[in-house]
Amino acid sequence: MRTLENPPLAYTDENGNITGILVDVIREAVRQTGHEVEFRIDPWKRVLQEVAVGNADAAFNAGLTEERSAWGHYHDSVLIDETYVFFSHGPMTLSSELSEAPGLSVGIQLGYYYGERFDRMLKNQPFRALEVSQTIPRNLQLLKAGRTDVFIGDLLPTMYYLKEMGLENQIQIVRASETGLPLVVSTSPTYVAFSKRRVEPGYVREFDEALQTIKADATFDSILQSYQLNLPEVPVITD
Protein backbone atom coordinates (compact mmCIF):
# COMPACT_ATOMS: atom_id res chain seq x y z
CA MET A 1 0.00 0.00 0.00
CA ARG A 2 1.14 3.52 -0.78
CA THR A 3 0.45 7.01 0.47
CA LEU A 4 2.10 10.41 0.87
CA GLU A 5 4.25 11.73 3.71
CA ASN A 6 1.64 13.16 6.05
CA PRO A 7 2.42 12.91 9.76
CA PRO A 8 0.91 11.69 12.02
CA LEU A 9 -1.22 9.65 9.59
CA ALA A 10 1.74 8.18 7.68
CA TYR A 11 5.37 9.25 7.83
CA THR A 12 8.99 8.11 7.93
CA ASP A 13 10.45 8.12 11.44
CA GLU A 14 14.03 8.88 12.49
CA ASN A 15 15.01 5.24 11.90
CA GLY A 16 13.67 5.20 8.35
CA ASN A 17 10.58 3.16 9.23
CA ILE A 18 7.13 4.05 7.94
CA THR A 19 4.76 4.60 10.82
CA GLY A 20 1.65 6.62 11.68
CA ILE A 21 -1.96 6.34 12.79
CA LEU A 22 -3.30 5.02 9.49
CA VAL A 23 -0.27 2.75 9.02
CA ASP A 24 -1.06 1.12 12.38
CA VAL A 25 -4.78 0.86 11.62
CA ILE A 26 -4.30 -0.63 8.16
CA ARG A 27 -1.62 -3.05 9.34
CA GLU A 28 -4.03 -4.41 11.97
CA ALA A 29 -6.95 -4.62 9.50
CA VAL A 30 -4.82 -6.50 6.97
CA ARG A 31 -3.54 -8.81 9.73
CA GLN A 32 -7.13 -9.69 10.57
CA THR A 33 -7.67 -10.75 6.95
CA GLY A 34 -4.74 -13.17 7.23
CA HIS A 35 -2.19 -11.14 5.27
CA GLU A 36 0.76 -8.81 5.81
CA VAL A 37 1.22 -5.38 4.23
CA GLU A 38 4.22 -3.44 2.99
CA PHE A 39 4.07 0.36 2.95
CA ARG A 40 5.75 2.89 0.72
CA ILE A 41 5.62 6.69 0.74
CA ASP A 42 5.76 8.67 -2.51
CA PRO A 43 4.49 12.00 -3.84
CA TRP A 44 0.69 11.76 -4.01
CA LYS A 45 0.42 12.05 -7.78
CA ARG A 46 2.81 9.12 -8.20
CA VAL A 47 0.91 7.12 -5.59
CA LEU A 48 -2.31 7.40 -7.56
CA GLN A 49 -0.63 6.66 -10.89
CA GLU A 50 1.08 3.51 -9.59
CA VAL A 51 -2.14 2.12 -8.14
CA ALA A 52 -4.16 3.02 -11.24
CA VAL A 53 -1.83 1.10 -13.58
CA GLY A 54 -1.50 -1.85 -11.20
CA ASN A 55 2.04 -1.38 -9.89
CA ALA A 56 0.74 -1.23 -6.30
CA ASP A 57 -2.21 -2.78 -4.50
CA ALA A 58 -3.75 0.31 -2.93
CA ALA A 59 -3.52 3.99 -2.05
CA PHE A 60 -4.74 5.07 1.36
CA ASN A 61 -6.09 8.28 2.84
CA ALA A 62 -7.75 8.77 -0.54
CA GLY A 63 -10.91 10.76 -1.07
CA LEU A 64 -13.64 9.22 -3.23
CA THR A 65 -13.80 10.73 -6.71
CA GLU A 66 -15.35 9.61 -9.99
CA GLU A 67 -11.92 9.48 -11.64
CA ARG A 68 -10.44 7.24 -8.94
CA SER A 69 -13.50 4.99 -8.92
CA ALA A 70 -12.67 4.09 -12.52
CA TRP A 71 -9.51 2.25 -11.41
CA GLY A 72 -10.12 1.67 -7.70
CA HIS A 73 -12.31 -0.47 -5.45
CA TYR A 74 -13.46 1.48 -2.39
CA HIS A 75 -14.54 -0.15 0.87
CA ASP A 76 -17.78 0.98 2.56
CA SER A 77 -16.69 2.23 5.99
CA VAL A 78 -14.68 5.43 6.30
CA LEU A 79 -10.97 5.04 7.04
CA ILE A 80 -10.67 8.51 8.60
CA ASP A 81 -12.24 11.93 8.16
CA GLU A 82 -10.09 14.87 7.13
CA THR A 83 -11.35 17.74 9.27
CA TYR A 84 -10.28 21.28 8.41
CA VAL A 85 -10.50 23.86 11.20
CA PHE A 86 -9.34 27.42 11.80
CA PHE A 87 -6.26 28.05 13.96
CA SER A 88 -5.22 31.39 15.47
CA HIS A 89 -2.35 32.87 17.52
CA GLY A 90 -4.04 32.88 20.91
CA PRO A 91 -7.76 32.50 21.72
CA MET A 92 -10.23 33.63 19.06
CA THR A 93 -13.92 33.22 18.33
CA LEU A 94 -15.61 33.83 15.00
CA SER A 95 -19.20 33.48 13.86
CA SER A 96 -20.12 30.27 12.08
CA GLU A 97 -21.01 32.22 8.94
CA LEU A 98 -17.73 34.18 9.13
CA SER A 99 -19.27 37.62 9.02
CA GLU A 100 -15.80 38.82 10.12
CA ALA A 101 -14.21 37.51 6.88
CA PRO A 102 -13.52 40.89 5.21
CA GLY A 103 -11.16 41.78 8.06
CA LEU A 104 -9.22 38.52 8.12
CA SER A 105 -5.94 37.49 6.52
CA VAL A 106 -6.14 33.72 6.02
CA GLY A 107 -3.33 31.20 5.57
CA ILE A 108 -3.96 28.23 3.29
CA GLN A 109 -1.86 25.45 1.75
CA LEU A 110 -0.86 25.34 -1.90
CA GLY A 111 -2.94 22.89 -3.91
CA TYR A 112 -5.42 22.08 -1.13
CA TYR A 113 -9.17 21.96 -1.76
CA TYR A 114 -11.17 22.94 1.32
CA GLY A 115 -14.60 22.02 0.03
CA GLU A 116 -17.63 23.78 -1.35
CA ARG A 117 -18.37 25.49 1.95
CA PHE A 118 -15.04 27.33 1.88
CA ASP A 119 -15.56 28.21 -1.78
CA ARG A 120 -18.90 29.76 -0.81
CA MET A 121 -17.13 31.71 1.94
CA LEU A 122 -14.70 33.11 -0.63
CA LYS A 123 -17.57 34.11 -2.89
CA ASN A 124 -19.95 35.57 -0.29
CA GLN A 125 -17.56 36.96 2.32
CA PRO A 126 -14.18 37.61 0.67
CA PHE A 127 -11.26 37.66 3.06
CA ARG A 128 -8.98 40.66 3.38
CA ALA A 129 -6.08 38.54 2.12
CA LEU A 130 -5.10 34.95 1.38
CA GLU A 131 -1.54 33.83 2.17
CA VAL A 132 -0.62 30.62 0.32
CA SER A 133 2.21 28.44 1.67
CA GLN A 134 3.40 24.95 0.81
CA THR A 135 3.56 23.41 4.29
CA ILE A 136 1.76 23.40 7.63
CA PRO A 137 4.92 24.47 9.55
CA ARG A 138 5.32 27.53 7.31
CA ASN A 139 1.69 28.49 7.84
CA LEU A 140 2.12 28.15 11.61
CA GLN A 141 5.21 30.38 11.48
CA LEU A 142 3.25 33.05 9.58
CA LEU A 143 0.47 32.81 12.14
CA LYS A 144 2.87 33.15 15.07
CA ALA A 145 4.55 36.16 13.44
CA GLY A 146 1.21 37.91 12.91
CA ARG A 147 1.46 37.72 9.13
CA THR A 148 -1.93 35.98 9.08
CA ASP A 149 -4.91 36.12 11.44
CA VAL A 150 -6.04 32.52 10.96
CA PHE A 151 -4.83 29.35 9.23
CA ILE A 152 -7.04 26.60 7.83
CA GLY A 153 -5.40 23.33 8.81
CA ASP A 154 -6.17 19.63 8.59
CA LEU A 155 -6.76 18.88 12.29
CA LEU A 156 -4.56 15.81 12.88
CA PRO A 157 -1.47 16.93 10.93
CA THR A 158 -1.68 20.47 12.33
CA MET A 159 -1.96 19.21 15.92
CA TYR A 160 1.07 17.00 15.25
CA TYR A 161 3.17 19.94 14.05
CA LEU A 162 2.04 22.14 16.94
CA LYS A 163 3.43 19.53 19.28
CA GLU A 164 6.66 19.10 17.26
CA MET A 165 7.24 22.86 17.09
CA GLY A 166 6.39 23.52 20.74
CA LEU A 167 3.49 25.80 19.84
CA GLU A 168 0.67 23.99 21.63
CA ASN A 169 0.19 26.84 24.12
CA GLN A 170 0.46 29.60 21.52
CA ILE A 171 -1.52 28.44 18.49
CA GLN A 172 -5.11 27.50 19.30
CA ILE A 173 -8.21 26.26 17.52
CA VAL A 174 -10.68 29.02 16.69
CA ARG A 175 -14.07 28.52 18.33
CA ALA A 176 -17.52 29.29 16.92
CA SER A 177 -19.00 32.18 18.90
CA GLU A 178 -22.46 30.56 18.84
CA THR A 179 -21.46 27.17 20.27
CA GLY A 180 -17.94 27.38 21.67
CA LEU A 181 -17.02 24.37 19.54
CA PRO A 182 -14.12 24.33 17.05
CA LEU A 183 -15.00 26.25 13.89
CA VAL A 184 -14.94 23.57 11.18
CA VAL A 185 -14.48 24.54 7.53
CA SER A 186 -15.18 21.11 6.07
CA THR A 187 -15.08 17.39 6.80
CA SER A 188 -14.15 14.91 4.08
CA PRO A 189 -14.09 11.10 4.41
CA THR A 190 -11.07 9.19 3.13
CA TYR A 191 -10.61 5.51 2.27
CA VAL A 192 -8.25 2.88 0.93
CA ALA A 193 -8.54 2.76 -2.87
CA PHE A 194 -7.63 -0.75 -4.04
CA SER A 195 -6.34 -1.32 -7.57
CA LYS A 196 -8.89 -3.10 -9.74
CA ARG A 197 -5.96 -4.58 -11.67
CA ARG A 198 -4.55 -6.33 -8.59
CA VAL A 199 -7.21 -6.77 -5.91
CA GLU A 200 -10.49 -8.70 -6.09
CA PRO A 201 -13.73 -7.17 -4.72
CA GLY A 202 -13.99 -10.06 -2.27
CA TYR A 203 -10.83 -8.98 -0.50
CA VAL A 204 -12.06 -5.40 -0.30
CA ARG A 205 -15.13 -6.69 1.57
CA GLU A 206 -12.88 -8.66 3.95
CA PHE A 207 -10.82 -5.56 4.61
CA ASP A 208 -13.94 -3.50 5.23
CA GLU A 209 -15.23 -6.01 7.78
CA ALA A 210 -11.88 -5.94 9.59
CA LEU A 211 -11.87 -2.13 9.60
CA GLN A 212 -15.38 -2.07 11.04
CA THR A 213 -14.26 -4.46 13.79
CA ILE A 214 -11.28 -2.26 14.65
CA LYS A 215 -13.54 0.76 15.01
CA ALA A 216 -16.19 -1.12 16.99
CA ASP A 217 -13.85 -2.70 19.56
CA ALA A 218 -11.96 0.56 20.32
CA THR A 219 -8.72 -0.58 18.65
CA PHE A 220 -8.88 2.48 16.38
CA ASP A 221 -9.38 4.84 19.32
CA SER A 222 -6.51 3.19 21.19
CA ILE A 223 -4.17 3.71 18.23
CA LEU A 224 -5.26 7.33 17.90
CA GLN A 225 -4.73 8.04 21.60
CA SER A 226 -1.27 6.47 21.54
CA TYR A 227 -0.04 9.46 19.48
CA GLN A 228 -0.97 11.85 22.32
CA LEU A 229 -2.21 14.73 20.18
CA ASN A 230 -4.70 16.22 22.69
CA LEU A 231 -7.50 16.29 20.12
CA PRO A 232 -10.69 18.26 20.78
CA GLU A 233 -14.16 17.02 19.98
CA VAL A 234 -15.25 18.59 16.70
CA PRO A 235 -18.61 18.73 14.93
CA VAL A 236 -18.91 16.96 11.59
CA ILE A 237 -19.55 19.34 8.70
CA THR A 238 -20.27 18.04 5.19
CA ASP A 239 -20.40 20.09 2.01
Buried (B, 14 or more C-beta within 10 A) or exposed (E): BBBBBBBBBBBBEEEEEBBBBBBBBBBBBBEBBEEEBEBEBBEBEEBBBBBBEEEBBBBBBBEBEEEBEEBBBBBEBEBBBBBBBBBBBEEBBBEBEBEBBEEBBBBBBEEEEBBEBBEEBEEEBEBEEBBEBEEBBBBBBBBBEEBBBBBBBBBBBBBBBBBBBEBEEBBBBBBBBEEEBBBBBBBBBBBBBBBBBBBEEEBBBBBBBBBBBBBEEEBBEEBBEEBEBEBEEBBEBEE
